[in-house]
């Protein structure tokens, strides 16, 4: 009999990732909600950027903590990064459910830069979901060698995704 620590979560993680990506993708093909929500929705993208900034900061602190072999602090800030990422996801899905997509209105050169940053951000965000979840399950399961191996790939990707989330907001924010 396998314990919860030994259970192979990878198939469930990939199913979760697929369902999450499918839901978010579907939002872009649905018409925007046309009812009254009672507040200015343009605050949500700013919250997304703030959550991404928090995630980036928490990841950097957790990285410094683990380099100093402070596992407790590392674990605390990784959980904080997961929480801020989850809050980002809630506000992101809410915003894109309630509104039409915002079109970039800058010059052609800036549009190409924006699209490059946006596409790499989205692609790596999708890749990061299973990587982060697999990494944390290995850490929680005390499979340290596997955790370290995947975390060495996950951490730079997650840092890039959270940092570029802020950049994407800064580039598109004048057009909300």
HELIX and SHEET records of a PDB file:
HELIX    1   1 UNK A   10  UNK A   27  1                                  18    
HELIX    2   2 UNK A   42  UNK A   67  1                                  26    
HELIX    3   3 UNK A   71  UNK A   98  1                                  28    
HELIX    4   4 UNK A  108  UNK A  140  1                                  33    
HELIX    5   5 UNK A  144  UNK A  172  1                                  29    
HELIX    6   6 UNK A  173  UNK A  175  5                                   3    
END                                                                             
